[in-house]
Amino acid sequence: MRRWLLVCEGPTDHDVVTTLVDRTLHPELLSVGLDANIPHLRAYVGASANESHLRWSEVKTRFDRIGLRMIPGKFGGDHRSGSFVEARKALRLATKLGDVDAVILVRDQDRDETDRRRAFEEARRVEDWEDRAVIGVPIPEVEAWVLVGFQPKDDDETRRLAEERTRLGFDPTLKPEDLNPGRDHDQDGQPIKKAIKPILERLTGGDPERRGVCVRTTSFEQLRARGEGCGLTAFLDDLAARRLADRLGGPAA
């Protein structure tokens, strides 16, 4: 079984990302009769065998715990990029673990560091993981990737989406990158109008299964068409370029 290190923010990211990755594997493995065996061919892991992912907040601790050291480096000219350093640490961990066949790095875009994707790409190149590391940077956060897959399934959901369009002045399923990450309320306790999480909650009725449907069943054509601004299209392109199915016995390029 192939072990793929998934480095992400937490369980929600894990569920969205692994669903998307497995969906891309499906058609290629189906053509060689391996589709039904996907769970037996790959495992998403963290820094130890019993983990399904590694949180970004734990990368430094795990890195230090096993005695790894960073060689000083620069990114973007005269300054060090935090994202560049953290991505290098994650990739060094993957190398140290030894049995990791691929790495998936997914981290929300930071308002304070708007060039995270380029930082990750540079780290991937420096650490010699270009062929086996997939990069995703949701904008503003991974809920945007779920929103672009939302399609009203009945009159009630059609009404909810219409209400959100009216309240926001735009369609959140078409421009989720214009929504706000993080807190639902401001420092005075007032709801933040464009907070992405409560918008997704209202549209899906707070049902985790309904959120899952958005990424499990929506066509890749729609996800790509709507996902340009929120980083989903770039993630799917990067995933396709790395051809992870080939590592599981899929057709050669």
N, C-alpha and C positions, 0 to 999 in steps of 0.2 A: 504493500500500500504506500502511495506517495503521501508525504507529509508537507502541507502547505502552511507556512506561518502567516497568520492573519493579524496585522497590527492595526487597531482601530480604537474608537472612542469608548465603545461599550457594547452591550448585548443588542441594542437596536441596530447599530451599524453592522454587527455580525450577521444578523438575520437578513437585512437588506442585501448586503454584499454577497453573502454565500448563495442566496437565491438567484441573484443576477449571474454570478459565475457559473453555477450549475446549469442555468438555462442556456448559456452559451456552449457548454459542453454537450448538451443533449443532442443536437442534430449531427454533430461530427461523430460522436460515439455511436449513435444509432446506425450510422452507415456501415460500421464495422461490427455491429452486433454486441456492443459493450454498454449500451445506454442503461439497461436495468441494473448494471453493476456499479454505477457511479459511487454509491456510498461505500463500496468495498475497494474502490480504486484510489480514493483520495480521502484525506482527513485534514480538516482545518484545525490547527493547533496553536497553542501559545508557547511560552518558554519551557513548559513541562508537558509531559504526556497526557495529563488529565485536564488540560485547559483547551478550550475551543478557540481562544484568541488571546492576544496580549494587548492590554490597554496602553495607550501612549503614556499615561501618567505613571506607568510602572517600568518604562523602558530604562530610564537612568538607574533605578534601583537594581534591576536584573543585570544590567551591564556591569555595574560596580561589583555586584555580589560574586560574579564569576571571574573577577580580576582582569577584565579587559581595560585597555587604555586607548585614548584617542590620540592620534597624531595631529598636531595643530594644522589647521587648514583654513583657507579663506573661501568665501563665496560672494559673488556679486561685486567684486572690486576690492574696496578697502574695508569691508566689515564682515564679520561672521554672521551667518544666518542661523537662528535657533532651529529652524526646520531642517536645514542642511545637516546640522550636527546630530539632531535627534534621529533623522532618517539613517544616517551613517551608523549610529549606534544600533538601531534596529537590524540593519543589514549585517553588521559585525556579529550580533547575537545569532542571527540565522546561520552564518558561516561557522560559528563556534559550536552550535548545536549539532552540526555535522550531517544529520539525516534529513535536513529540510531541502526539498526539491524546488520549491518556488516560494516567493514572498508576495503578499498583497498588502500594500501600504495605503490605508484610507484614513484621511483626517480632514475635519471640517476646515474651511477657509477661515483664517484669522483676520479680523479687521486691522490688526496692528502689523500683520505680515501678509501682504497681498500677493506675494510671489511664491507661495508655498509649492505650487506644482513645479516650477522651474528648480526650486531648491531640492525637491525630491528627485527630479530627473538627474540633476548634477550628482547627488549622492549615489544614485544607482550606477552612474557611469564610473565614478571614482572607486566604488567598492566592487566593480566588475560583476554586477548583477543585471546588466541591461537586458539579457535574454530571458531572465527568470523572475523579474520583479515587476508587478503590476501596480500602477499608481492611480489613486482616485482622490479628488479634492472636491467634496460637495460644497456648494455655495447656496445659502450660508451654512447649511448643515444637512445631514443625510435625509431629514424629512422632506427636503426638496425633491429628492429622487423618488420618493413615494408619491408626492403631489402630482408630478408630471404623468404618473400612471393612473391617476384617478379619473374614472369615467362614470358618470351617474348611472346607476342600474335601475332606478325607479323614479317616480314622480317626487318622492320625498327628497332624494338626493339631488335631483334637478333643482328643486326649490332651495335647498341649502347652498348649492353652488351659486345660484342667482343672487341669494342674499349676500354672500361673501363678495361677489363681484360689485354689487351696489355699495356695500360698506367700504370696500377698499378702493374702488375706482378702477380696478383692473382684475383680470382673471388670475387667481393664484396658482392655477394648474398650468398656466402658460408662462408665467413670469415668477416662479418661486424664488428666484435669486433676488427679487426686490423686497423680500420679507426679512424680518429681523430674527436673528438667532438668540439663543440664551433665554433670559428671563421673560416671564409672562407678564410681569407687573413692574412698574417703575418704582423709584425710591419712595414715592408718596403712596404706594399701594394701588395706583390706578392701572387698569389693564393697558398693555401696550397694543395699539391697534393692529400692527403688522407682525405680531409675534407668530412665528411659523407653527409651533407645536399646537396651540389651541385651535388654529385654523384647520389643521389636519384632523384634530380630534372632533371638531364640529362636523366636518365633511363626512367622516367615517363613522360618526356616532360613537366614538370612543371604543370601537371594536377592533382588537388586534388582528383578528382574522380578516376583517375587511381591509385593513392596511396591507396585510400580506398579499391579498388578491391584486392590489395595485401593481406590485412588482412581479408577481407570479404569472399573470395572465395577459397583461397589456402587451400589445405587439411591440417588438423592438423598433418597428418603423415609427410608432408614436413616441416611444421613449427617446429615440434619437432626435426626432423632429422637435420635441419640446425640451430636450435636455441640454441643448447647446449652452445656454447661459448659466446653468446650475452645475456644470461640470460632469454631468452624467454621460453625455456623448463622448467626451474626452476619455472617460474611464472605459467605456465600451470599446472605443477605438484602441486604447492601450491593451485591453484584454485580448482583442482579436489579434493584435500584432504579436503578442507573446505566445499565442497558440498553445495554451495549456493542455488542450485535448491531445495534442501530439505526445505529451509526456505521459499520457495514460493509455496510449495505444491507438489514438485516433489517426486519421489519414495524414500522411506527410505533406508538407507544403509543396 
